[in-house]
Amino acid sequence: MSLQNNILQTIHHLRTSGQFVLYTNKPKVSQSELNDLADFLQQEYENESLNYPFEAPVFHKEAAVWAAKTIYYAAQFLAHRLEEPKDLQQFFADFTEEISPSVILSADISLRFLPFIIKELEYIDFDDWLVKLLKKQLQNFSYSTIGHDLELEIQEEQLAKLFQNDCFRTLYIDRVIAQKDISLATQKIIQKNVAIQLGEHAQHFWRAFAIQATAL
């Protein structure tokens, strides 16, 4: 790993320790740095996917790199509290490719840490411009927000399509159960699959869900 590759060092440290460390206050990233980052993210994905149920979706390089850049720039703006830049697309471009299990799981390698930045930003200023922007970026990536109560709008039609993939559906529902995300479990498609996953053990493993399901 190159000592000059600041974004790779930040994401590597985040993945190995769960902590953000920024090695520069100038968030400029070269294509060479992104290529090295992509190789690292692919290895992380392949290692993690060894424990995925069913057949893991293939690694999606563009989604993984987009997510890593998003969280890196978000951390930079949180740490240095810069004013809103004139050209946001330079730092926070929308992900424009079709959303798929491959895209979501590859992005999650980094994106699962983004809600922690959002919560910190909200603590400083709930109406911060960056909070609104990052929540918008996460709109199609609810898998990475499970357990964080960010009040994103769940698109059930899109989720139903994604749930056709057995690996993604199982991972999503397992994370909802592990995090006991009762707000997400009110969504019909998620509630249905949580109920199937828990079966007769709902009362034992997640009493709040069992009570909610009975009430609806």
C-alpha positions, 0 to 999 in steps of 0.5 A: 500500500502506497504511503501517498495513497491517502484515500486507501489508507483511510478506507483500509484503517476504517475497515480494519479498526472501525475508526476514521483517520484522515491523512490529509486535509486536501481531498484530491484523489488521483486515478492511480489511487482509485485503481489501488483502492479498487483492488483493496475493496475487491479483496475485502469483498471477496473475503467477506463474501466467503461467508455469504449465504447462497451464491454471492453476487459478483463484485461491482468495482464502480459501486465500491469505489463510488461508495468509498469516495463518498465516505472519504469526502464526507469525512473530510467535510466533517473534519474540516467543516468547509463551507458548501463547495460550489461544485458538489458533483466534484465530490458527491456525484450521484450513482447512476448505474442500475441498482442491483444486489451486486451494486448494493453489497459492493458499495456496503463495504464502505457505505455501512460506515456512512450513517455514523458520519451522518449522526455526527453531523446531525449532532453538530447541526441537524440542518447541515447541508451535508446531512441532506446530501448524504441522506440523498446518496443513501436513498437506494442503499438502505441495506447500509442504513439498517439499525441507524434510523435515518428515516429513508423512504423505502421503495418496496417495488425496488426491494421486491426485485432485489429480494429475488436474489436469495443471497441479498434477501437473506443478508438484508433480513439477517441484518434487520433481525441482528440490529432489531430495526423495528422501524424497517420491519414495519415495511410489508415486504421486510416484515413478511420476510422477517416473519418467515426467517424467524418462524415460530421463534419470533417471540424468543428472538425479537419480542418487539417484532412479534408484538408489532406483527400481531398488532398489524 
